[in-house]
Amino acid sequence: MTLNEQKLCSSSPMTFDGDGEVVLPRPVPSNARRYTLLLIFCITQFLYTLTNSALFSAIPSLVRKFGFTQSQSVWIISAYQLTFASFLLMSGKISDIYSPKYTFITGKFILGVICIGIGFVSDGILFLALRALSGIAASLTIPSALALLVGLFPEPRHQAMAIAAFGAWGAIGIVLGLISGAFFVEYVSWSWVFWFVSAVIIPTTFISAVLIPSQTRDNVRKSGFAKFRSLDVIGISILTVAVILFIFAVTTGSMIGWRSVTTLAPLIFSIAMTVAFFYWEACQPIDCAAVPPSTWFIPNFSVLFGTALLPYFWWANIFTTYVSLWQDIYRWSAMSSAVHMLPIGIIAFVFSFASRVKGLSGMNAKWLILGGATMMMTALVLFAFADGPDKYWLLVFPGFIIGSAGAMLTNISANIAMFRATPPSMAGTVGAMFNCGLQLGSAVGLAAVCTIQTSVQTGNGGPSNYDGQSAGFWFMLTCISIATLAVLVFYRTDTARGRVEATIVSDGSEENIAKGDAREE
């Protein structure tokens, strides 16, 4: 504990949990320190999404460099996505149980070093292996960054702003990544995509180590064994393997077919291991379970997790469909394609702060999510009829505006609502689960839409025929419609806005049973 924290503790009453463990009071950083850290977290999120989207422009160069086949080239993106999504829950638990500060710093520094190495590799297998390792390192930072944000901004209004900014920088990084990737590939080398990221990540890691307080929320001091026991290594390992197998199955299924043993075997095992995970969690004490079964019964939690599947499902498919269509069929340059994608990033950035607009800030999250989903569906109808390059300004451009605004509105509203529905002690785990939902929506959605597009194109004149893209958009419309109906039916509006968290003080009385205001959203 630092000297400042010792002074704070000496002037604040010590409290205890039900087991007699000491609960350390939270130090309050200055506003300058908090907002500097918020900027660092946002830049980190921006760089992660920028790196992945930049690689779309670099894929042709990487295929020539390493001699990848068409099926192997998919893993340039998927290797990172697979490990990132799979290790999110473990990273979230580590952040909650140990320290979000050191979890964030460790993951960020390792990622910076790996990015330096990736730029020098000359072997394709090593490149994919390092991409997979970078996914694990990145997974350490997202849940811990969200946990730190929740601790640094405990006030609901400021917390919503911080979470919105975090998501906004990620959204704009997706589109700017296309432009930066095209610039590096055209004028320098694909290696500079990774070296640029490393050049920013490593210095900000050291700044973070200095600025992040050792403690950003009220923590219960536990023994080393108690912490390790709470980590639930067995449960997390089961779920991690299940997610790896599932993403591998849906990715390979879209490439080699869904009847292949290579696809069916991991898919069946992933389902079986998911069932085993829930059974294992049900047998564990609440304080030792990675995701206690009661979590899914927190009001609206399950609905919000399902909603988390939608934003990246929409963005990823729109992104990949149009980049491929414009470059491979219409023969637009990588830079031209990137510029035409700019409305998605700009509008997503603007709408990430919609929760601060007067009139929307007091609206229940249910109606914001439903509004966002309706906007995404409206855009998909426009895309389904945009069957030529001349339809960009008439249908595609307004679709980008409407749909990206809806996707960001859904993303931010669901994210904020999920954090408000759960106690701060679960912030890392909740952040991990939400981001895992985003990644699963992207992975499963890409595989499903790719399969539909390919099957329709095969019987209708090949990729140059727009029927395949149109069928993919109608499928997306159907999926989002089902999710919208689920939110409409199952989302409860009669829950308290503040988090519910019981804190037992030393005299045994309950204090702060309902944190935050009890006003309804």
Residue pairs with C-beta under 8 A, 6 or more apart in sequence:
1 9
1 24
1 214
1 215
2 213
2 214
4 27
5 24
5 27
5 213
5 214
5 215
8 25
8 27
9 24
9 25
12 25
13 25
14 22
14 23
14 25
14 506
15 22
15 23
15 25
15 503
15 504
15 505
15 506
16 22
16 23
16 504
16 505
16 506
17 23
17 220
17 503
17 504
18 504
21 220
21 221
21 222
22 220
22 221
23 218
23 219
23 220
23 221
23 503
24 215
24 218
24 219
24 220
24 221
25 218
26 151
26 154
26 215
26 216
26 217
26 218
26 219
27 213
27 215
29 37
29 152
29 213
33 211
34 152
34 153
36 211
37 148
37 152
37 208
37 211
37 212
38 149
38 152
38 153
38 162
38 165
38 166
40 204
40 207
40 208
40 211
41 145
41 148
41 149
41 166
42 165
42 166
42 168
42 169
43 169
43 200
43 204
44 108
44 141
44 145
44 201
44 204
45 142
45 145
45 166
45 167
45 169
45 170
45 173
46 169
46 170
46 172
46 173
46 176
47 173
47 197
47 200
47 201
48 138
48 141
48 142
48 170
48 173
49 170
49 171
49 173
49 174
49 177
50 173
50 174
50 176
50 177
50 180
50 197
51 115
51 177
51 193
51 194
51 197
52 77
52 80
52 81
52 174
52 177
53 173
53 174
53 175
53 176
53 177
53 178
53 181
53 319
54 177
54 178
54 180
54 181
54 184
54 193
55 62
55 76
55 77
55 177
55 181
55 193
56 77
56 177
56 178
56 181
56 319
56 320
56 323
57 178
57 181
57 182
57 185
57 334
57 338
58 181
58 184
58 185
58 190
58 193
59 73
59 76
61 185
61 190
62 68
62 73
62 76
62 127
62 190
63 73
65 122
65 124
65 190
66 123
66 124
66 127
67 124
68 76
68 124
71 255
71 256
72 124
74 251
74 255
75 128
75 131
75 251
76 127
76 128
76 131
78 247
78 251
78 443
79 128
79 129
79 131
79 132
79 135
80 131
80 132
80 134
80 135
80 138
81 135
81 247
81 439
81 442
81 443
82 132
82 135
82 244
82 247
82 248
82 251
82 443
83 132
83 133
83 135
83 136
83 139
83 244
84 135
84 136
84 138
84 139
84 439
85 135
85 139
85 243
85 247
85 435
85 436
85 439
85 440
85 443
86 139
86 240
86 241
86 243
86 244
86 247
87 135
87 136
87 139
87 140
87 240
88 139
88 142
88 143
88 432
88 433
88 435
88 436
88 439
89 236
89 239
89 240
89 290
89 291
89 429
89 432
89 433
89 436
90 139
90 236
90 237
90 240
91 103
91 107
91 139
91 140
91 141
91 142
91 143
91 144
91 428
91 432
92 143
92 144
92 147
92 428
92 429
92 430
92 431
92 432
92 433
93 230
93 231
93 232
93 236
93 290
93 428
93 429
93 432
94 103
94 140
94 144
94 231
94 428
95 103
95 104
95 140
95 143
95 144
95 147
95 427
95 428
95 432
96 147
96 425
96 426
96 427
96 428
96 429
97 227
97 230
97 231
98 227
99 214
100 143
100 144
100 145
100 147
100 148
100 151
100 216
100 427
100 428
101 144
101 148
101 212
101 213
101 214
101 216
103 140
103 141
103 143
103 144
103 428
104 140
104 141
104 144
104 145
104 148
104 208
104 212
105 205
105 208
105 209
105 212
106 140
107 137
107 138
107 139
107 140
107 141
107 144
108 137
108 140
108 141
108 201
108 204
108 205
108 208
109 201
109 202
109 205
110 137
110 140
111 134
111 137
111 138
111 141
111 201
112 197
112 198
112 201
112 202
112 205
113 198
113 202
114 130
114 133
114 134
114 137
115 134
115 194
115 195
115 197
115 198
115 201
116 194
116 195
116 198
117 130
118 127
118 130
118 131
118 134
118 191
118 194
119 191
119 192
119 194
119 195
119 198
120 191
121 127
121 130
139 432
142 431
142 432
142 435
143 428
143 429
143 431
143 432
143 435
144 428
145 166
145 431
146 163
146 166
146 419
146 427
146 428
146 430
146 431
147 216
147 217
147 427
147 428
147 431
148 212
148 216
149 159
149 162
149 163
149 166
150 159
150 216
150 217
150 419
150 424
150 427
151 215
151 216
151 217
151 424
151 427
152 162
152 216
153 159
153 161
153 162
154 217
154 424
156 420
156 497
156 498
156 516
156 517
157 361
159 416
159 419
160 355
160 356
160 361
160 416
161 353
161 355
161 356
163 412
163 415
163 416
163 419
164 352
164 353
164 354
164 355
164 356
164 412
164 416
165 352
165 353
167 352
167 408
167 411
167 412
167 415
168 348
168 349
168 352
168 353
168 408
169 349
171 315
171 344
171 345
171 348
171 349
171 352
171 404
171 408
171 411
172 345
172 346
172 348
172 349
173 345
174 315
174 319
174 344
174 345
174 348
175 338
175 341
175 342
175 344
175 345
175 346
176 345
178 323
178 334
178 337
178 338
178 341
179 335
179 338
179 339
179 342
180 193
180 196
181 193
181 334
181 338
182 333
182 334
182 335
182 337
182 338
183 335
184 190
184 192
184 193
184 196
185 193
185 334
186 334
186 335
217 424
217 425
217 427
218 424
218 503
220 425
222 230
229 288
230 287
230 288
231 290
232 281
232 284
232 288
232 289
232 290
234 280
235 277
235 280
235 281
235 284
235 289
235 290
235 291
236 290
238 273
238 276
238 277
238 280
239 273
239 274
239 277
239 290
241 273
242 269
242 270
242 271
242 273
242 274
242 277
243 270
243 436
243 440
244 270
245 266
245 267
245 269
245 270
245 273
246 266
246 267
246 270
246 271
246 274
246 440
247 440
247 443
248 266
249 263
249 264
249 266
249 267
249 270
250 267
250 443
250 444
250 447
250 448
251 443
251 447
252 260
252 262
252 263
252 266
253 260
253 263
253 267
253 447
253 451
254 446
254 447
254 448
254 450
254 451
254 454
256 262
256 263
257 263
258 264
258 451
278 293
281 289
281 290
281 291
281 292
281 293
282 293
284 292
286 292
286 294
290 429
291 429
291 433
295 301
295 422
295 426
296 302
298 421
298 422
299 421
299 492
299 495
300 417
300 421
300 491
300 492
300 495
301 418
301 421
301 422
302 490
303 486
303 487
303 490
303 491
304 414
304 417
304 418
304 421
304 434
305 418
305 433
305 434
305 437
306 437
306 483
306 486
306 487
307 369
307 410
307 414
307 483
307 487
308 411
308 414
308 415
308 418
308 433
308 434
308 435
308 437
308 438
308 441
309 437
309 438
309 440
309 441
309 444
309 445
309 483
310 373
310 376
310 407
310 410
310 441
310 480
310 483
311 407
311 408
311 410
311 411
311 438
311 441
312 438
312 439
312 441
312 442
312 445
313 441
313 442
313 444
313 445
313 476
313 479
313 480
314 376
314 380
314 403
314 406
314 407
314 476
314 480
315 344
315 404
315 407
315 442
316 441
316 442
316 445
316 446
317 445
317 446
317 449
317 472
317 476
318 344
318 383
318 400
318 403
319 341
319 344
320 446
320 450
321 449
321 453
321 469
321 472
321 473
322 337
322 340
322 341
322 396
323 337
323 341
325 469
326 332
326 336
326 337
326 340
326 389
327 333
327 334
327 337
328 463
329 463
329 464
330 389
332 340
332 389
340 392
341 400
343 397
343 400
343 401
343 404
344 400
344 404
345 404
347 400
347 401
347 404
347 405
347 408
348 404
348 405
348 407
348 408
350 405
351 404
351 405
351 408
351 409
351 412
352 408
352 412
354 360
354 368
354 408
354 409
354 412
355 361
355 368
355 412
355 413
355 416
360 368
362 521
363 521
364 493
364 520
364 521
365 413
365 414
365 416
365 417
365 491
365 521
366 487
366 491
366 493
368 409
368 410
368 413
369 409
369 410
369 413
369 414
369 417
369 487
369 491
370 484
370 487
370 488
371 406
371 409
372 405
372 406
372 407
372 408
372 409
372 410
372 411
372 413
373 406
373 410
373 480
373 483
373 484
373 487
374 406
374 484
375 402
375 403
375 405
375 406
375 407
375 409
376 403
376 406
376 407
376 410
376 480
377 477
377 480
377 481
377 484
378 399
378 402
378 403
378 406
379 398
379 399
379 400
379 402
379 403
379 404
379 406
380 399
380 403
380 473
380 474
380 476
380 477
380 480
381 473
381 477
382 395
382 396
382 398
382 399
382 402
383 395
383 396
383 399
383 403
383 469
383 470
383 473
384 470
384 473
384 474
384 477
385 391
385 395
385 470
386 392
386 394
386 395
386 396
386 399
387 466
387 470
388 466
411 438
414 434
415 434
417 521
418 430
418 434
419 427
419 430
419 431
419 499
420 497
420 498
420 499
420 516
421 495
421 499
422 430
422 499
423 499
423 500
423 501
424 499
424 501
425 501
445 476
445 479
448 475
449 472
449 475
449 476
450 472
452 468
452 471
452 472
452 475
453 468
453 469
453 471
453 472
454 468
455 468
456 467
456 468
456 471
457 463
457 465
457 467
457 468
460 467
460 468
461 467
493 520
493 521
494 520
495 520
495 521
496 514
496 516
496 518
496 519
496 520
497 516
497 517
497 518
497 519
497 520
497 521
498 514
498 515
498 516
498 517
498 518
499 514
499 515
499 516
500 513
500 514
500 515
501 512
501 515
502 510
502 512
502 513
503 510
503 511
503 512
504 510
504 511
505 511
